[in-house]
Amino acid sequence: MPAPTLTDGVVTLRAHRPDDALRCFEQCQDPSSQRWTRVPVPYSMDDARSFVEEFCPGCWADDSEWIFAIEHEGRYGGTISLRDEGSGRAEIAYGSHPSIRGSGVVERALRLLLAWGFAERNLQVVIWYATVGNWASRKVAWRLGFSDDGLVRRWNPQRGELLDSWVGTLLPDEPREPRTRWLENPVVDGEGVRLRPFSDADVPRIVEGLGDADTQYWLSFLPRDPGEPEGRAYVEQVTERLATDHTITWAVCTPEDDTLLGAVGLHRIAQEPEVGYWTHPDARGRGIATRAARLALGHGFETLGLERLAAYASAPNLASLRVLKAIGMRRTGVQRRAVRTADGTPVDLVGYDLLAEEWAADRSTEADQSSTATPTTESAPPTSAGAR
C-alpha cells in the first residue's frame, strides 16, 4: 500500500519526497543524530537521496516498515516509522531535524503514527528501544505512555558495537499519557547561590568533589578513587532518579559564576523525603551548603508541597550537623553505630526532620526579625561533607 497522509492540523505525516533530501542530509550531520541513531558516518548527500528516493518507497513496497516523513510548517522535520515484526507487533523509531527539537512536533507526529498503527494495521503491541543515555527519546516515550521495562544488555547494534538499550511497550487500549511522574529540575536562585541541573561540563568538578578526602571519609557509600567514568555515571544517575520519581539533585553554584561548588538533593520524594548534600573543597567555609540546603527545603515545602523532610549526618561530622541546625532541622534521635566511615569505623547516625508548618513558622519569624534587625556580617559555618 502507498504511504497515506495523516495530519492533526499542525503536523503532517506523508511519503518522503526527493526535495526532503537536503534537510535529511542536515539531520544526519547533527552530532545527536549520529550519536543516538544508526545513520552511516560519514553521511553524504547521495546517502540522503538514496534514503528518500529508494529506501523509504521500498519499505512501503515490501510492507516491511511503515515509514513517514514529518512535515511541519511546510518543511521536512524528520522521519518516524513502525517496523513490522509480524503477529501484530511493531517497533517504533524516530529521528528529528534539529530545527524542530523541543517544539513538541515529534510527539504530535508519534501520536498520529500510533493511532494509525493500532487502528489501520491492527497492531497489538508497539515496542520502543533507545540506547541507554538517550534521554530525549526516553522522555518522548514516557509522555506517550510507554511502560518502563528496564534495560536490555547489548541489544542495539551501532557501527560495529552492541549497546545497552532501554525498552518499553504500549498496548492499543492503554492511555497515551505518562504512567509515572518525571520530576522537574528547575533553576532555583536565592541567598547568593543558584541550584541548577547538572551537565556533562560538571564532570571534572564532580570527580574532584567526590574524590575529596573529607567527602570520601564521611560518605563511605561513594565510589572510591573516582575518575571520569564515575563522574559521568553520577550525572546519569541524577537524570535516572528524576525520570523515576526518586530524587531531585541540583548542582550548586553562584548566580555570577557557573562553576560547580557542590550538590544538594531531595531524595526518595515518593517514599520518605530526605535532604542531602556534599560540597567541593572550594566551597567550604563560605556558607554555601547551608544556603543551598535552605533553598532545597523551600522548594520541597513550597513548590512540591511536602509535609516532612528528614536528614541524617554522622555524629562526629560536626560541620554537617551545623548545617542541619542552621537550616532549622529538629533533632529526632540517634541510631547507634548505624554507619561506617571510609576506614571502617562504626559511628552513630544523628537524625533530624522538619515539618511543613515548622518551616512556614520559621520563615515568618525570620521575616519579622529581618524587618527590625540591625544589619550584621556573619561568617557561615564550614562544611566538610554532606548528609548521607
Kinemage of the C-alpha trace (Angstrom):
@kinemage 1
@onewidth
@group {chain A} dominant
@subgroup {mainchain}
@vectorlist {calphas} color= white
{ca met a 1} P 0.000 0.000 0.000
{ca pro a 2} L 1.242 3.542 -0.636
{ca ala a 3} L 2.027 5.787 2.318
{ca pro a 4} L -1.152 7.558 3.453
{ca thr a 5} L -1.170 11.207 4.504
{ca leu a 6} L -2.060 11.825 8.158
{ca thr a 7} L -2.467 15.188 9.870
{ca asp a 8} L -3.680 16.764 13.088
{ca gly a 9} L -3.805 20.235 11.542
{ca val a 10} L -0.346 21.167 12.829
{ca val a 11} L 1.829 18.203 11.882
{ca thr a 12} L 1.527 16.101 8.741
{ca leu a 13} L 2.856 12.616 8.079
{ca arg a 14} L 3.376 11.797 4.408
{ca ala a 15} L 5.540 9.849 1.990
{ca his a 16} L 9.116 11.024 1.556
{ca arg a 17} L 9.862 13.188 -1.485
{ca pro a 18} L 13.082 13.942 -3.401
{ca asp a 19} L 13.100 17.504 -2.064
{ca asp a 20} L 13.404 16.135 1.502
{ca ala a 21} L 16.980 15.048 0.774
{ca leu a 22} L 18.708 18.294 1.776
{ca arg a 23} L 17.134 18.524 5.223
{ca cys a 24} L 17.555 14.777 5.683
{ca phe a 25} L 21.274 15.325 4.969
{ca glu a 26} L 21.366 18.167 7.513
{ca gln a 27} L 19.692 15.984 10.115
{ca cys a 28} L 22.267 13.237 9.653
{ca gln a 29} L 25.189 15.655 10.063
{ca asp a 30} L 23.889 16.581 13.521
{ca pro a 31} L 26.044 15.139 16.358
{ca ser a 32} L 22.994 13.953 18.316
{ca ser a 33} L 21.612 12.093 15.295
{ca gln a 34} L 24.951 10.405 14.761
{ca arg a 35} L 25.326 9.548 18.429
{ca trp a 36} L 21.912 8.016 19.020
{ca thr a 37} L 20.824 6.559 15.654
{ca arg a 38} L 22.255 4.112 13.146
{ca val a 39} L 22.846 6.622 10.349
{ca pro a 40} L 26.051 5.961 8.421
{ca val a 41} L 29.042 8.106 9.406
{ca pro a 42} L 30.179 9.841 7.283
{ca tyr a 43} L 26.830 10.622 5.649
{ca ser a 44} L 26.658 12.131 2.149
{ca met a 45} L 24.025 13.822 0.002
{ca asp a 46} L 23.962 10.644 -2.078
{ca asp a 47} L 23.032 8.739 1.102
{ca ala a 48} L 20.198 11.199 1.739
{ca arg a 49} L 18.899 10.927 -1.835
{ca ser a 50} L 19.037 7.150 -1.705
{ca phe a 51} L 17.149 7.162 1.605
{ca val a 52} L 14.228 9.364 0.487
{ca glu a 53} L 14.006 8.125 -3.123
{ca glu a 54} L 14.763 4.409 -2.760
{ca phe a 55} L 14.810 3.081 0.798
{ca cys a 56} L 11.586 4.671 2.061
{ca pro a 57} L 9.445 3.760 -1.014
{ca gly a 58} L 10.960 0.269 -0.863
{ca cys a 59} L 9.774 -0.182 2.731
{ca trp a 60} L 6.208 0.538 1.639
{ca ala a 61} L 6.569 -1.675 -1.427
{ca asp a 62} L 7.559 -4.752 0.581
{ca asp a 63} L 5.387 -3.803 3.583
{ca ser a 64} L 8.331 -4.213 5.988
{ca glu a 65} L 8.327 -0.770 7.587
{ca trp a 66} L 5.635 1.914 7.580
{ca ile a 67} L 7.854 4.936 7.294
{ca phe a 68} L 6.717 8.563 7.150
{ca ala a 69} L 8.275 11.975 6.698
{ca ile a 70} L 7.271 14.561 9.285
{ca glu a 71} L 6.175 17.842 7.755
{ca his a 72} L 5.818 20.991 9.854
{ca glu a 73} L 5.239 24.493 8.537
{ca gly a 74} L 5.806 23.211 5.002
{ca arg a 75} L 9.236 21.688 5.674
{ca tyr a 76} L 10.633 18.219 6.274
{ca gly a 77} L 11.157 17.740 10.017
{ca gly a 78} L 12.347 14.151 10.356
{ca thr a 79} L 11.397 10.523 9.866
{ca ile a 80} L 9.283 8.190 12.011
{ca ser a 81} L 8.220 4.635 11.416
{ca leu a 82} L 6.692 1.421 12.655
{ca arg a 83} L 8.846 -1.595 11.778
{ca asp a 84} L 6.615 -4.607 11.204
{ca glu a 85} L 7.676 -7.529 13.397
{ca gly a 86} L 4.717 -9.733 12.455
{ca ser a 87} L 1.873 -11.169 14.538
{ca gly a 88} L 0.508 -7.713 15.371
{ca arg a 89} L 3.853 -6.435 16.693
{ca ala a 90} L 5.868 -3.415 15.607
{ca glu a 91} L 8.881 -1.412 16.761
{ca ile a 92} L 8.607 2.380 16.800
{ca ala a 93} L 11.503 4.510 15.571
{ca tyr a 94} L 12.006 8.252 15.234
{ca gly a 95} L 14.588 10.880 14.413
{ca ser a 96} L 14.165 14.633 14.002
{ca his a 97} L 15.812 17.538 12.249
{ca pro a 98} L 17.476 19.811 14.852
{ca ser a 99} L 15.157 22.699 13.944
{ca ile a 100} L 12.074 21.023 15.455
{ca arg a 101} L 13.557 19.586 18.629
{ca gly a 102} L 11.921 20.786 21.811
{ca ser a 103} L 8.841 22.017 19.935
{ca gly a 104} L 6.555 19.026 20.588
{ca val a 105} L 6.352 18.241 16.858
{ca val a 106} L 7.822 14.740 17.206
{ca glu a 107} L 5.403 13.853 19.984
{ca arg a 108} L 2.434 15.002 17.875
{ca ala a 109} L 3.746 13.024 14.919
{ca leu a 110} L 4.157 9.884 17.001
{ca arg a 111} L 0.627 10.180 18.354
{ca leu a 112} L -0.641 10.244 14.770
{ca leu a 113} L 1.528 7.256 13.898
{ca leu a 114} L 0.442 5.169 16.885
{ca ala a 115} L -3.257 5.877 16.316
{ca trp a 116} L -2.878 4.833 12.677
{ca gly a 117} L -0.868 1.716 13.529
{ca phe a 118} L -3.328 0.441 16.109
{ca ala a 119} L -6.415 1.261 14.033
{ca glu a 120} L -5.303 0.562 10.459
{ca arg a 121} L -2.629 -2.103 10.894
{ca asn a 122} L -4.340 -3.861 13.794
{ca leu a 123} L -1.226 -3.755 15.955
{ca gln a 124} L -1.488 -5.469 19.321
{ca val a 125} L 1.718 -4.103 20.820
{ca val a 126} L 4.320 -1.491 19.908
{ca ile a 127} L 7.802 -1.784 21.397
{ca trp a 128} L 10.281 1.053 21.935
{ca tyr a 129} L 14.034 0.770 22.276
{ca ala a 130} L 16.588 3.527 22.869
{ca thr a 131} L 20.286 3.381 23.599
{ca val a 132} L 20.922 3.987 27.301
{ca gly a 133} L 21.630 7.698 27.744
{ca asn a 134} L 19.253 8.910 25.027
{ca trp a 135} L 17.112 10.879 27.451
{ca ala a 136} L 15.271 12.834 24.741
{ca ser a 137} L 13.908 9.602 23.257
{ca arg a 138} L 13.071 8.207 26.679
{ca lys a 139} L 11.129 11.307 27.674
{ca val a 140} L 9.051 11.236 24.479
{ca ala a 141} L 8.242 7.565 25.067
{ca trp a 142} L 7.305 8.396 28.681
{ca arg a 143} L 4.917 11.132 27.509
{ca leu a 144} L 3.280 8.708 25.080
{ca gly a 145} L 2.529 6.200 27.821
{ca phe a 146} L 5.120 3.526 27.078
{ca ser a 147} L 5.995 1.302 30.001
{ca asp a 148} L 9.464 1.405 31.519
{ca asp a 149} L 10.539 -2.224 31.312
{ca gly a 150} L 14.179 -1.770 32.179
{ca leu a 151} L 17.333 -2.462 30.238
{ca val a 152} L 18.295 -4.997 27.582
{ca arg a 153} L 22.038 -5.588 27.509
{ca arg a 154} L 23.916 -5.298 24.219
{ca trp a 155} L 20.754 -5.057 22.172
{ca asn a 156} L 21.231 -2.063 19.899
{ca pro a 157} L 23.719 -2.568 17.023
{ca gln a 158} L 25.513 0.638 16.075
{ca arg a 159} L 28.542 0.813 13.810
{ca gly a 160} L 30.090 -2.435 14.942
{ca glu a 161} L 29.097 -2.176 18.608
{ca leu a 162} L 26.267 -3.694 20.613
{ca leu a 163} L 24.941 -1.093 23.052
{ca asp a 164} L 22.663 -1.449 26.073
{ca ser a 165} L 19.099 -0.293 25.402
{ca trp a 166} L 16.106 0.809 27.406
{ca val a 167} L 12.870 -0.906 26.437
{ca gly a 168} L 9.148 -0.283 26.872
{ca thr a 169} L 5.837 -1.299 25.317
{ca leu a 170} L 2.426 0.188 24.570
{ca leu a 171} L -0.867 -1.667 24.014
{ca pro a 172} L -3.827 -0.380 21.976
{ca asp a 173} L -6.150 0.275 24.920
{ca glu a 174} L -3.599 1.960 27.166
{ca pro a 175} L -3.757 5.731 27.756
{ca arg a 176} L -1.280 7.776 25.708
{ca glu a 177} L -0.081 9.637 28.775
{ca pro a 178} L 2.704 9.244 31.378
{ca arg a 179} L 2.322 6.348 33.798
{ca thr a 180} L 4.602 7.901 36.413
{ca arg a 181} L 5.950 11.288 37.487
{ca trp a 182} L 9.137 12.621 35.915
{ca leu a 183} L 10.488 15.098 38.438
{ca glu a 184} L 11.262 18.641 37.320
{ca asn a 185} L 14.751 20.015 37.976
{ca pro a 186} L 14.269 23.795 37.824
{ca val a 187} L 16.811 26.532 38.435
{ca val a 188} L 16.337 27.952 41.948
{ca asp a 189} L 18.030 31.222 42.971
{ca gly a 190} L 18.349 32.806 46.384
{ca glu a 191} L 20.686 33.843 49.169
{ca gly a 192} L 23.580 34.308 46.750
{ca val a 193} L 23.534 30.728 45.453
{ca arg a 194} L 21.974 29.018 42.464
{ca leu a 195} L 20.630 25.487 42.170
{ca arg a 196} L 20.636 24.251 38.586
{ca pro a 197} L 20.584 20.955 36.665
{ca phe a 198} L 23.849 19.083 36.185
{ca ser a 199} L 25.564 18.931 32.792
{ca asp a 200} L 28.437 16.992 31.257
{ca ala a 201} L 30.613 20.073 31.770
{ca asp a 202} L 30.399 19.452 35.534
{ca val a 203} L 32.106 16.055 35.364
{ca pro a 204} L 35.662 17.213 36.261
{ca arg a 205} L 34.402 19.139 39.306
{ca ile a 206} L 32.179 16.208 40.339
{ca val a 207} L 35.243 13.963 40.296
{ca glu a 208} L 37.155 16.487 42.427
{ca gly a 209} L 34.272 16.850 44.880
{ca leu a 210} L 33.525 13.155 45.273
{ca gly a 211} L 37.204 12.302 45.477
{ca asp a 212} L 37.986 14.868 48.184
{ca ala a 213} L 39.413 13.240 51.330
{ca asp a 214} L 36.758 14.661 53.691
{ca thr a 215} L 33.894 13.683 51.399
{ca gln a 216} L 35.338 10.198 50.951
{ca tyr a 217} L 35.739 9.795 54.712
{ca trp a 218} L 32.199 10.768 55.723
{ca leu a 219} L 30.261 9.486 52.714
{ca ser a 220} L 31.639 5.972 52.537
{ca phe a 221} L 28.992 4.838 50.045
{ca leu a 222} L 30.584 6.967 47.296
{ca pro a 223} L 32.876 5.291 44.729
{ca arg a 224} L 36.498 5.067 45.854
{ca asp a 225} L 39.119 6.928 43.776
{ca pro a 226} L 36.560 8.326 41.303
{ca gly a 227} L 37.587 9.262 37.779
{ca glu a 228} L 35.796 10.492 34.665
{ca pro a 229} L 33.664 7.308 34.284
{ca glu a 230} L 32.363 7.720 37.845
{ca gly a 231} L 31.714 11.422 37.232
{ca arg a 232} L 29.661 10.654 34.124
{ca ala a 233} L 27.832 7.871 35.946
{ca tyr a 234} L 26.917 10.394 38.643
{ca val a 235} L 25.289 12.694 36.043
{ca glu a 236} L 23.437 9.722 34.525
{ca gln a 237} L 22.193 8.643 37.946
{ca val a 238} L 20.915 12.154 38.668
{ca thr a 239} L 18.824 12.046 35.477
{ca glu a 240} L 17.639 8.472 36.086
{ca arg a 241} L 16.363 9.454 39.522
{ca leu a 242} L 14.412 12.362 38.039
{ca ala a 243} L 12.867 10.017 35.465
{ca thr a 244} L 11.805 7.502 38.109
{ca asp a 245} L 10.242 9.924 40.624
{ca his a 246} L 13.032 9.291 43.127
{ca thr a 247} L 15.285 12.302 43.720
{ca ile a 248} L 15.887 15.881 42.586
{ca thr a 249} L 19.594 16.663 42.704
{ca trp a 250} L 20.871 20.133 41.915
{ca ala a 251} L 24.325 21.356 41.052
{ca val a 252} L 25.206 24.255 43.341
{ca cys a 253} L 26.935 27.363 42.017
{ca thr a 254} L 26.542 31.143 42.350
{ca pro a 255} L 24.487 33.412 40.075
{ca glu a 256} L 27.703 35.122 38.964
{ca asp a 257} L 29.796 32.003 38.342
{ca asp a 258} L 28.532 28.694 36.934
{ca thr a 259} L 31.425 26.709 38.453
{ca leu a 260} L 30.176 23.686 40.392
{ca leu a 261} L 30.506 24.130 44.172
{ca gly a 262} L 28.664 21.025 45.317
{ca ala a 263} L 25.323 19.254 45.189
{ca val a 264} L 22.094 19.280 47.153
{ca gly a 265} L 19.190 16.898 46.725
{ca leu a 266} L 15.717 15.949 47.854
{ca his a 267} L 15.920 12.160 48.000
{ca arg a 268} L 13.217 9.469 47.859
{ca ile a 269} L 10.494 12.048 47.324
{ca ala a 270} L 7.740 9.495 46.779
{ca gln a 271} L 8.674 7.452 49.886
{ca glu a 272} L 10.438 9.235 52.755
{ca pro a 273} L 11.766 12.604 51.558
{ca glu a 274} L 15.244 13.449 52.791
{ca val a 275} L 17.635 16.330 52.142
{ca gly a 276} L 21.302 15.597 51.462
{ca tyr a 277} L 24.346 17.484 50.207
{ca trp a 278} L 28.074 17.491 49.568
{ca thr a 279} L 30.451 20.348 48.847
{ca his a 280} L 33.500 20.836 46.677
{ca pro a 281} L 36.533 21.874 48.756
{ca asp a 282} L 36.412 25.332 47.124
{ca ala a 283} L 33.012 25.959 48.736
{ca arg a 284} L 33.877 25.221 52.331
{ca gly a 285} L 33.786 27.967 54.940
{ca arg a 286} L 31.520 30.152 52.782
{ca gly a 287} L 28.093 29.019 53.988
{ca ile a 288} L 27.357 27.505 50.552
{ca ala a 289} L 25.963 24.208 51.886
{ca thr a 290} L 23.707 25.964 54.388
{ca arg a 291} L 22.232 28.340 51.827
{ca ala a 292} L 21.847 25.653 49.174
{ca ala a 293} L 20.143 23.258 51.604
{ca arg a 294} L 17.770 26.020 52.712
{ca leu a 295} L 16.785 26.660 49.073
{ca ala a 296} L 16.162 22.939 48.588
{ca leu a 297} L 13.940 22.859 51.686
{ca gly a 298} L 11.949 25.791 50.352
{ca his a 299} L 11.409 24.007 47.035
{ca gly a 300} L 10.330 20.848 48.815
{ca phe a 301} L 7.816 22.509 51.107
{ca glu a 302} L 6.593 25.427 48.988
{ca thr a 303} L 6.703 24.005 45.429
{ca leu a 304} L 6.344 20.247 45.876
{ca gly a 305} L 4.026 20.507 48.877
{ca leu a 306} L 5.956 18.020 51.005
{ca glu a 307} L 4.727 17.588 54.570
{ca arg a 308} L 8.032 16.479 56.110
{ca leu a 309} L 11.710 16.320 55.260
{ca ala a 310} L 14.306 14.237 57.086
{ca ala a 311} L 18.103 14.490 57.190
{ca tyr a 312} L 20.941 12.442 58.654
{ca ala a 313} L 24.594 13.035 59.466
{ca ser a 314} L 27.315 11.066 61.223
{ca ala a 315} L 27.625 12.179 64.845
{ca pro a 316} L 31.321 13.148 64.569
{ca asn a 317} L 30.690 15.169 61.374
{ca leu a 318} L 30.291 18.473 63.193
{ca ala a 319} L 30.318 20.574 60.012
{ca ser a 320} L 27.336 18.708 58.578
{ca leu a 321} L 25.482 18.852 61.902
{ca arg a 322} L 25.961 22.635 61.972
{ca val a 323} L 24.354 22.905 58.548
{ca leu a 324} L 21.281 20.932 59.627
{ca lys a 325} L 20.849 23.091 62.735
{ca ala a 326} L 21.359 26.284 60.733
{ca ile a 327} L 18.558 25.439 58.296
{ca gly a 328} L 16.135 24.779 61.151
{ca met a 329} L 16.033 20.987 61.207
{ca arg a 330} L 14.871 19.446 64.516
{ca arg a 331} L 16.918 16.629 66.037
{ca thr a 332} L 14.877 13.422 66.315
{ca gly a 333} L 17.320 10.889 67.737
{ca val a 334} L 20.419 8.755 67.257
{ca gln a 335} L 20.895 5.392 65.583
{ca arg a 336} L 23.875 3.913 67.354
{ca arg a 337} L 26.743 2.684 65.172
{ca ala a 338} L 24.457 2.772 62.165
{ca val a 339} L 27.065 3.803 59.561
{ca arg a 340} L 30.772 3.444 58.957
{ca thr a 341} L 33.371 5.938 57.884
{ca ala a 342} L 35.688 5.177 54.980
{ca asp a 343} L 38.230 3.481 57.260
{ca gly a 344} L 35.556 1.135 58.598
{ca thr a 345} L 34.964 2.877 61.928
{ca pro a 346} L 31.340 2.467 63.097
{ca val a 347} L 29.770 5.776 64.149
{ca asp a 348} L 26.382 6.947 65.362
{ca leu a 349} L 23.932 8.453 62.877
{ca val a 350} L 22.009 11.527 64.034
{ca gly a 351} L 18.525 12.027 62.660
{ca tyr a 352} L 16.736 15.319 62.011
{ca asp a 353} L 13.462 16.325 60.454
{ca leu a 354} L 11.313 19.366 59.733
{ca leu a 355} L 7.565 19.673 59.176
{ca ala a 356} L 5.954 21.980 56.654
{ca glu a 357} L 4.226 24.035 59.341
{ca glu a 358} L 7.518 24.447 61.209
{ca trp a 359} L 9.198 25.643 58.025
{ca ala a 360} L 6.422 28.194 57.470
{ca ala a 361} L 6.590 29.403 61.078
{ca asp a 362} L 10.379 29.766 60.908
{ca arg a 363} L 10.133 31.780 57.691
{ca ser a 364} L 7.552 34.064 59.267
{ca thr a 365} L 9.758 34.621 62.312
{ca glu a 366} L 12.791 35.360 60.128
{ca ala a 367} L 10.783 37.880 58.136
{ca asp a 368} L 9.683 39.670 61.309
{ca gln a 369} L 13.233 39.740 62.659
{ca ser a 370} L 14.752 40.989 59.430
{ca ser a 371} L 12.365 43.927 59.346
{ca thr a 372} L 13.680 45.192 62.711
{ca ala a 373} L 17.242 43.842 62.952
{ca thr a 374} L 20.418 45.881 62.561
{ca pro a 375} L 22.479 44.535 59.646
{ca thr a 376} L 25.492 42.446 60.711
{ca thr a 377} L 28.178 40.421 58.996
{ca glu a 378} L 28.340 36.782 59.987
{ca ser a 379} L 30.509 34.020 58.553
{ca ala a 380} L 28.833 30.778 57.581
{ca pro a 381} L 29.961 27.513 59.235
{ca pro a 382} L 32.407 25.379 57.252
{ca thr a 383} L 31.145 22.120 55.794
{ca ser a 384} L 33.445 19.201 55.161
{ca ala a 385} L 30.831 16.885 53.704
{ca gly a 386} L 27.088 16.469 53.403
{ca ala a 387} L 24.427 14.347 54.947
{ca arg a 388} L 24.118 10.828 53.625
